[in-house]
Amino acid sequence: MQQGPTPARLLRLRDLLGVSRRTLRRWRLWWAEVFGRSSFWRAAGGRFSRPVERMQLPLSLLEAMGWKREQREALLRLLRFIAPVTTRPWLSSQPS
C-alpha cells in the first residue's frame, strides 16, 4: 500500500482484514490526513528516536515501535499510543 491502493492490493487487504474497499480508503485517508495533521501528532510525533514519516503512516510508526522485532508488541504499543486520539479535541487539524 505504500505505492498506493491498486485494485490487487485492495483485494488482498480486503481478504486479509475482512473489510470493504471503502473502509480501506477511509483508513488510509485517516492516517494521512486526519492523524498525520492532528495536534496530537504534532505534539507527540517528536518523541521518537528516529524520524517517523507522516506520509508513510501507520507503517513508519509501527517500525519506530519495533515492528521488525516483535510485531504483536509493536501493534499493541501503537494502539496504546493512538488511544487518546479517540477524543474529538485531538482530531483538530488547526494549531491550538
N, C-alpha and C positions, 0 to 999 in steps of 0.2 A: 504493500500500500504506500510505501514511501515515494514511489514514482507515480502515484495516482491510482484512482479506482477504475481499473479496466473491467470489462464485463466478467472475464475469467477470475480475476482477483475477488471481485464482489461475490461471485458464485461460491468460490472456495470459502471465503469468510462467512457467508450466509450459512453454508453447510456446517462449518466448524462451530459456529456460535448459535445457530438456530434463530437468527434474526433476519428481518427483511432488508432489502437493499436500501430502502428509505431510512431505516434505523441506522444502518452503517454510515450513510451520508450525514445524518444528523449528528452522530457521534464524532465523525471527522470534523465537521463544522464546529462542534462544541469545543474540541481540543484546540483547534487552530485559531478560532475567532473569539470564543467566549472565555475559555480558561486562559489561553495564551495572552489575552489582553486584559485580564481581570486585575483588580487592585490586589487580590490575594497573591497572584503570581508575581506581580511587580514587587511586592513586599517579601515574598518567600523564595523567589527564584534564585536569588544571590547566595543562598545558604549552601549551595553545593560546591564541593572542592573542584569539580571540573564543570565547564560550561554546559548548560542544558539548552539545546537548540529549540526555540519556540516552534519553528515550522516542522520539527520532527517529533512533536508531542503526539502520543504519550511515550513512544519508543525511547527517545533521548532521556526522559525522566526515569523510565524503567532501568535503562542502562546505568544511570547515575546511582540507582539504588541497588545495584548488584545483580541485575538480570542474568548476566552470563555465568555467574557462580551459583546462584540459588534462585530459580525462577519463582517458586511459591512464596518465599520470604520477600522477594523484591516486590511482587504483586501486592502482598499484604501491606508492606511499607508504603507503597504508592496509594493504596486505598485509605490508609490512615492519614497520610499527608493531605489528600484532597477532601477528606471528610468535612472540614469547615466550609468548603465551597457550597455545600448544600443549603446554606442560608443565603437569602436574597442579597443582603448588602455586599457580600464578597463578589457578586457577579457584575457589579458595576464596572463598566469599562472606562468611566470617567475618573480622573485623578481626584483624590479627596482633598 
